Amino acid sequence: MDDLTGKTALITGASRGIGEAAARLFAEKGANVVLAARGKGEITRIADEIGAQARAVACDVSRYADVQAAVDLAVEAFGGLDILIGNAGVIEPISHLDASDPEDWGQVIDINLKGVYYGMRAAMPVMEKAGGGTIITISSGAAHHPLEGWSHYCTSKAGAAMLTMCAHMEAAQKGLRIMGLSPGTVATQMQREIKASGVNPVSALEWEDHIPPEWPAQCLLWMCGNDADDFLGEEISLRDEAIRKRIGVA
């Protein structure tokens, strides 16, 4: 998928990392992009740099009204919504389960799991009415493997992975393309937070061990095209060398 001209994409967590890289790449390929994040400052700067085909919207994905407003903005500004990238996610505070703060633990569920649901709930009726669309959830190896100190993150990502499969089961016949991307460890702020925690083997990785956010962005672009249709309803792992070769990263 090298041409997104005429398509509109909503990307959550677009103020940095994978979300920012995807917004810039999608716009470069011709898409209109709506950048959503809790703080409007950074996404406004990025949208201004992209130009007239970009909009920025303050959006806390743990609040359904905010997510619905972001979808409404896409429709009002660009006439529809073709792509939703459910990227917003947090991992802090990293904590052992027996010492975790219940409110903090629940807030991670609200963002990482309920935020994905809210995006789907707001976007699916728009896409179904239009006869098609693509929804991609950013998953994680943590969705499938327990990690010390990450009970909140592992649980939320496992739930989001199952939610993505449920959405595919219900909406594929309505023309929606739904799948997940597990990018591996990516050189983003989240990895700095993990490193600082000193908890579990992931924190022992060095910065150069992580892939750049441009690689997942390139994979997301590819997933928006028909070449990725074999993976609908599934989760693609960017650790897979065959996938890396297929999308053109080393």
C-alpha positions in Angstrom: 0.0 0.0 0.0 1.9 3.0 -1.3 -1.0 5.3 -2.0 -3.5 6.4 0.6 -4.8 9.4 -1.4 -8.4 10.1 -0.4 -8.3 7.9 2.7 -8.7 9.3 6.2 -6.9 7.8 9.2 -7.4 8.4 12.9 -4.4 7.5 15.0 -4.5 7.5 18.8 -1.4 8.1 20.8 0.0 10.2 17.9 2.1 12.6 19.9 5.2 10.5 19.7 6.7 7.1 18.9 4.8 4.7 16.7 1.7 7.0 16.5 3.7 10.0 15.3 5.7 7.9 12.8 2.5 6.4 11.4 0.8 9.8 11.1 3.8 11.3 9.2 4.1 8.3 6.9 0.4 8.0 6.2 0.3 11.7 5.3 3.3 11.3 3.1 1.4 8.6 1.2 -1.5 11.0 0.7 -3.9 10.2 3.6 -5.8 12.8 5.6 -4.7 12.2 9.2 -6.4 12.9 12.6 -3.8 12.9 15.4 -5.3 12.1 18.8 -3.5 12.3 22.1 -4.2 13.5 25.7 -2.1 16.6 25.4 -2.8 18.8 22.4 0.5 20.7 22.3 2.6 18.0 20.6 0.0 16.8 18.2 -0.8 20.3 17.1 2.9 20.9 16.3 3.0 17.7 14.3 -0.2 18.4 12.5 1.1 21.9 11.6 4.2 20.4 10.2 2.2 17.9 8.1 -0.1 20.6 6.8 -3.6 21.0 5.6 -4.3 17.3 5.5 -3.8 16.9 9.2 -6.0 17.7 12.3 -5.1 17.5 16.0 -7.6 16.6 18.7 -7.1 16.3 22.4 -8.4 12.9 23.3 -8.2 10.8 26.4 -9.0 7.3 25.1 -10.2 6.3 28.5 -13.2 8.6 28.0 -15.7 7.5 25.3 -16.9 11.0 24.6 -13.4 12.1 23.7 -13.0 9.2 21.3 -16.4 9.7 19.7 -15.4 13.4 19.2 -12.2 12.4 17.4 -14.2 10.2 15.0 -16.7 12.9 14.5 -13.9 15.4 13.7 -12.5 13.0 11.1 -15.9 12.7 9.4 -16.6 16.5 9.6 -13.2 17.5 8.4 -12.6 14.9 5.7 -15.9 13.3 4.9 -15.4 9.8 6.5 -13.0 7.5 8.3 -11.2 4.7 6.5 -8.5 3.7 9.0 -8.3 3.5 12.8 -5.0 2.8 14.4 -5.6 2.0 18.1 -2.1 2.9 19.3 -2.5 4.8 22.6 -1.1 2.8 25.5 0.7 3.2 28.8 2.8 0.9 31.0 3.5 3.0 34.1 3.3 2.5 37.0 5.3 -0.8 36.8 4.6 -2.6 40.0 4.5 -6.1 41.5 0.9 -7.2 41.8 0.9 -7.4 45.6 2.0 -3.8 45.9 0.1 -2.3 43.0 -2.2 0.7 43.5 -5.8 -0.4 42.5 -6.6 2.9 40.9 -3.4 3.1 38.9 -3.8 -0.6 37.8 -7.4 0.1 36.7 -6.3 3.3 34.8 -4.0 1.2 32.6 -7.0 -1.1 31.8 -9.1 2.0 31.0 -6.5 3.3 28.5 -5.0 0.1 27.0 -8.2 -2.0 26.8 -11.2 0.2 27.1 -9.6 2.8 24.9 -9.3 0.2 22.1 -12.9 -0.8 22.6 -14.0 2.9 22.6 -12.2 3.4 19.3 -13.8 0.4 17.7 -17.3 1.3 19.1 -17.1 4.9 17.7 -15.5 4.0 14.3 -17.2 0.7 13.3 -20.7 2.2 12.6 -19.1 4.9 10.4 -17.0 2.3 8.5 -19.9 -0.2 8.2 -22.2 2.6 6.7 -19.5 3.3 4.2 -19.0 -0.3 3.3 -15.5 -0.8 4.5 -12.5 0.3 6.6 -9.4 -1.0 8.4 -8.9 -1.2 12.2 -5.5 -2.1 13.6 -4.8 -2.6 17.3 -1.2 -2.2 18.5 -0.6 -5.4 20.5 2.4 -6.7 22.3 4.2 -9.9 23.1 3.0 -9.1 26.6 -0.5 -10.1 25.5 0.6 -13.7 25.4 3.4 -14.0 28.0 3.3 -12.9 31.6 6.1 -10.6 32.7 7.1 -9.6 36.2 5.7 -6.2 37.3 3.5 -5.9 34.2 0.3 -7.6 35.4 -1.7 -4.5 34.3 0.0 -4.2 30.9 -0.1 -7.9 30.1 -3.8 -8.2 31.1 -4.8 -5.1 29.1 -2.9 -6.2 26.0 -4.3 -9.7 26.2 -7.8 -8.3 26.5 -7.2 -6.0 23.5 -6.0 -8.9 21.4 -9.1 -10.9 22.1 -11.3 -7.8 21.5 -9.6 -7.4 18.1 -10.4 -11.0 17.2 -14.0 -10.5 18.3 -14.4 -7.4 16.2 -13.1 -9.3 13.1 -15.5 -12.1 13.7 -18.5 -9.7 13.9 -17.5 -7.2 11.2 -15.6 -9.0 8.5 -18.8 -9.7 6.6 -19.6 -6.0 6.8 -16.4 -5.1 4.9 -14.2 -4.3 7.8 -10.5 -5.4 7.8 -9.5 -5.9 11.5 -6.2 -7.2 12.8 -3.4 -6.6 15.3 0.3 -5.7 15.2 2.8 -6.8 17.8 5.8 -4.6 17.0 8.3 -6.0 19.4 10.4 -3.6 21.5 10.5 -0.2 19.9 12.7 2.8 20.7 10.1 5.0 22.3 9.5 6.8 25.6 7.9 3.6 27.0 11.2 1.8 26.7 12.9 4.5 28.8 10.2 4.0 31.5 10.8 0.2 31.3 14.5 0.7 31.6 14.2 3.0 34.6 12.1 0.4 36.4 14.8 -2.3 36.5 12.1 -4.9 36.6 12.1 -8.1 34.4 14.4 -8.9 31.5 13.0 -6.3 29.1 14.5 -3.5 31.3 17.9 -5.0 30.7 17.8 -4.3 27.0 19.9 -1.5 25.6 18.5 1.3 23.4 20.2 -0.1 20.3 18.3 -3.4 20.9 15.0 -1.8 20.0 13.7 -1.2 16.5 12.9 2.4 15.3 9.2 3.5 15.3 9.4 3.9 11.6 9.4 0.1 11.2 6.0 -0.4 12.8 4.7 2.6 10.9 5.8 0.9 7.6 4.1 -2.3 8.7 0.9 -0.5 9.5 0.9 1.1 6.1 1.3 -2.3 4.5 -1.5 -3.8 6.7 -3.9 -1.2 5.2 -3.5 -2.8 1.8 -4.8 -6.0 0.3 -1.5 -7.8 0.5 -2.1 -8.2 4.2 -5.6 -9.8 3.8 -4.2 -13.2 4.7 -3.8 -11.9 8.3 -7.3 -10.5 8.9 -8.5 -11.4 12.3 -4.9 -12.3 13.4 -1.9 -10.7 15.0 1.2 -9.9 12.9 4.5 -10.0 14.7 7.2 -7.6 13.5 9.7 -10.0 15.1 9.0 -12.3 12.2 11.8 -12.0 9.7 9.5 -13.0 6.8 7.2 -10.0 7.7 10.2 -7.7 7.9 11.3 -8.7 4.4 7.8 -8.5 3.1 7.4 -4.9 4.2 10.9 -3.9 3.3 12.7 -3.3 6.6 15.9 -5.0 7.7 
